[in-house]
Amino acid sequence: MTTPIAPPPKKDPQQRTRVQTLPSGARSRAALGLTAAAAEGRFMLQVCAKCGTVQYPPRDACGTCLSVDLPWKDIAPEGRLIAETTVRTSTSTYFRERTPWRVGTVRLEAGPSIICHVHGDVARGGAVRISNRLDKSGQGVLFALPAERTQNMEDDPQLREMTANPKFRRVLITDARSGNALALAQAFAKAEASIIFVGEAEGWRPYPHRDELAAIPGVQLLPLDVTDTSSVAELAAEIGGKTDILVNNARFMRPGGILARGDTVFARDEMEVNYLGLMRLAQAFGPAMLGRGADGQNSAAAWVNILSVYAYSNLPALGAFSASSAAAYSLTQCLRAEMRPGGVRVMNVYAGPTDDDWHQPLPPPKVAPQALAKAVVAGLKDGLEDVFVGDVAQDLIDRWRAGPKILEREMSETDGGAA
Amino acid sequence: MAGRSIARKSYDGVVLAAPATVPYQRFSKETAHWWIARALRQSLQAAGLSPRDVDGFSVASFSLFPDTAVGLTQHLGLTPRWLDHIPMGGASGVAALRRAARAVQAGDADIVACVAGDTNQVDSFRRMLSSFSRFAQDASYPYGAGGPNACFALLTDHYMTAYGATREDFGRICVAQRDNALKNPHAVMKTPLTMEHYLGARMISDPIALFDCVMPVGGAEAFLVMREEDARAAGLPCAYIRSTIERHNAFPEDPIQMRGGWAMDVDELYAMADAKPDDINLLQTYDDYPVISMMQMEDLGFCGKGEGPAFVRAHDLTIAGDFPHNTSGGQLSAGQAGAAGGYIGLVEAIRQVTGGAGPTQVKNARTALVSGFGVINFDRGVCSNAAIISGAAA
């Protein structure tokens, strides 16, 4: 079993905040396939399309038959630890600050041997399950976990470096009014987040779940309107230095595309919340989080965006909203690149229609707030960058990968259920 | 890999001469160019030659960037008609010998100067590790950045589990080499090493401890390859090449390295030299970590696979012992001068079989076996080779 982590002590403001150093992020283009798979928590390797040989390390030509057709495929994660070491001196500042660091050679049942990070609960010579994780530099790395779950295994210090586990961390969830806020706060409380700040716009205006939200242990309701730059700046001044995980949950959506609307009023509101709201939050909270990536047990760890999967391909029935989602999606790619030096993960959680008033006329399946919240916490625990929640989002991203142009044509015939 | 249809040609008529070692330094503000120039000059002076006499030039170095052997010709004022740059690290010495010998034998060059050298500036080791090879960059460096220490720790851990070797077995190799190094005035390590010290040293990457690791240094080594008649005319002591082997990426199906390419070709090595392991008076293995020296003792036929621990327990590996091994102290005690680490054993062996080793001289050293091992491209050393050389024509 793993020794459970202890709640972090109160921060000493006279000590220098530890600067985030990073493991080497240099990779060949082929190796970035591992990173792309890790973003979704999949363990994939190249498999030769001609002879079926599983390849490792990633390469440009098959080491058996010289074919250059090497698609990435999901690989059975089973293997055995055949050698191990504990690195105690390292030429990398990042690892030097984190030694001892356990590394091993695992022989995969799929064929090749790999060098990987090794969880503390893996027995010498033991069976392992390989997990493909993003490290602090945002690159895919292979991690050997015990074949069976062990007690407190997510508290393993090496594994915690690869995740954004909410345990003992302080979370800010924006938009208390949204139906997701309650479920998110409940999920973070269950995941042992120490404080759950929830931003609330227009606090004087009642909403149904306010009392239930305020009653969750650790929840603090604070004024925040993401369309108001000074409101965002005020809250950042107050809690920016102790926001470890930020969940950008605010969303404005109205049905309709271009022609039926006749004006740009709703489109402006959608951009104001969905796109500029994200940018305001990032400008106010981003710098402090960037500087706190290595700030002990409760370091800044992740930035979460709840996005519509229609960011990938426009659903004309929700056409203008889809466009604002696409803008936000593009901006998250920029944010991810800018947060990377601080080791802060930017995780996008894409959902199809959610089970709320504005998606009421749409046919099922819809994503319940609890399912969304569960996916957010699970994604943080696995350190993911991209999470697709629910059948609609999964189906859409599969079709998008198969052919975005075909999907575009299909989307125009999809029932948006809008008035 | 099928049986060869024609017998390999001997190296008759070609010799090795003028071994040169530039004393190593722990850190150096100089460049690889500087070190290589000094080794070349020293070797040529020993042979009574000038740079104009050199018409073949072979270089091995990690820290020459952005130059290669090409840039060095202009930098050092050489006008060779045969030029080689060997990126094989610890296998570069024997590789240089093999290629240069054939060039001289074929008349493509008369005198090939083979030189390896690297500098060791503060931080140059770290920079080299992070971009050593593409597979290392992608698949080993991100995992703890332990460099070769961690890679060899994995091989050592596996070897210990598979064959029951103990740390003390590896210690025998290190302690004996330190004993040899104390006789070599140029060795970087100058204090005696006891088994107690060895076993008590701090762990670097378990089970690799401090004295299992080489000290990166700046340094250079050189020798000349020329026709026998030219060496005789100049009155130069010289060594004869009895046989060589070379193999790259041997046994890729092994899940972890337990043997090197020597195991594929060792029969040919002895057959070509018309020799057997008992005829070898001294062995120079590539010794960046003791486990790989032990594997070489096995793969080169001195004992069976897995018998390395028993072999080192049964033999005295010092200069005066019954199995002299890495007589200059090797890299473990003389220092690892980058690519010159691929030359240190060969240059020392030339001195030994020509009776020029001075304080480290093995009595009646007539025949030496030198083996090279190079380039941890990902999880194992890829290049391996070996040569048997003698002080008098066979």
Interface residues (C-beta under 8 A of the other chain):
Chain A: P23 S24 A26 R27 S28 A30 A31 Y56 P57 P58 G63 I82 A83 E84 T85 T86 V87 R88 T89 S90 T91 S92 Y94 F95 W101 V103 G104 T105 R107 S113 I114 I115 C116 H117 G125 D135 S137 Q139 V141
Chain B: F125 R126 L129 S130 S131 R134 F135 Q137 D138 A139 S140 Y141 P142 Y143 G144 A145 G146 G147 N149 A150 C151 A153 L154 L155 D157 H158 T161 R202 M203 I204 S205 D206 P207 I208 P252 P255 I256 F378 D379
